[in-house]
């Protein structure tokens, strides 16, 4: 049985509460999704590590109820330097 986009979003938000999550159904069939996930938890991690965090959040649904997920992840914009103190917060 296909996985609902809201369920995908809920699983990701449960694991990454600060995440901005966008889910799109690519084929209209409930099996092929694209997800964009932005979370501070990704800062300093490689793209592979970021994707692993999301796959872990999906609790083994990839390849089962969730057939395909095109994934884009990021930590968002870099913090602005605090020029008065000379370092990044």
QUIQUIQUI-V121905 format. One record per residue. RES is the residue in three letters. D_CENTER is the distance of its C-alpha to the mean C-alpha in Angstrom with 1 decimal. Layout:
RES|D_CENTER ; RES|D_CENTER
//
This chain:
UNK|22.3 ; UNK|19.3 ; UNK|16.2 ; UNK|15.8 ; UNK|12.9 ; UNK|13.4 ; UNK|13.2 ; UNK|9.8 ; UNK|8.7 ; UNK|11.1 ; UNK|10.0 ; UNK|6.4 ; UNK|8.6 ; UNK|11.2 ; UNK|9.7 ; UNK|8.1 ; UNK|10.8 ; UNK|10.6 ; UNK|7.1 ; UNK|7.8 ; UNK|6.3 ; UNK|8.4 ; UNK|9.4 ; UNK|12.5 ; UNK|15.1 ; UNK|16.4 ; UNK|19.6 ; UNK|20.4 ; UNK|20.8 ; UNK|18.0 ; UNK|17.3 ; UNK|15.5 ; UNK|12.2 ; UNK|10.0 ; UNK|6.5 ; UNK|5.6 ; UNK|3.1 ; UNK|6.0 ; UNK|7.3 ; UNK|10.7 ; UNK|10.0 ; UNK|9.1 ; UNK|12.5 ; UNK|15.0 ; UNK|12.9 ; UNK|13.3 ; UNK|10.9 ; UNK|11.9 ; UNK|11.2 ; UNK|7.7 ; UNK|7.2 ; UNK|9.6 ; UNK|7.9 ; UNK|5.3 ; UNK|8.7 ; UNK|10.6 ; UNK|8.9 ; UNK|10.0 ; UNK|13.5 ; UNK|15.1 ; UNK|14.6 ; UNK|13.7 ; UNK|17.1 ; UNK|18.6 ; UNK|17.8 ; UNK|14.7 ; UNK|16.5 ; UNK|14.2 ; UNK|10.6 ; UNK|10.3 ; UNK|7.0 ; UNK|6.9 ; UNK|5.4 ; UNK|7.9 ; UNK|9.7 ; UNK|11.5 ; UNK|15.2 ; UNK|17.4 ; UNK|19.6 ; UNK|23.0 ; UNK|25.9 ; UNK|28.4 ; UNK|31.4 ; UNK|33.9 ; UNK|32.9 ; UNK|31.9 ; UNK|28.5 ; UNK|24.9 ; UNK|23.8
//
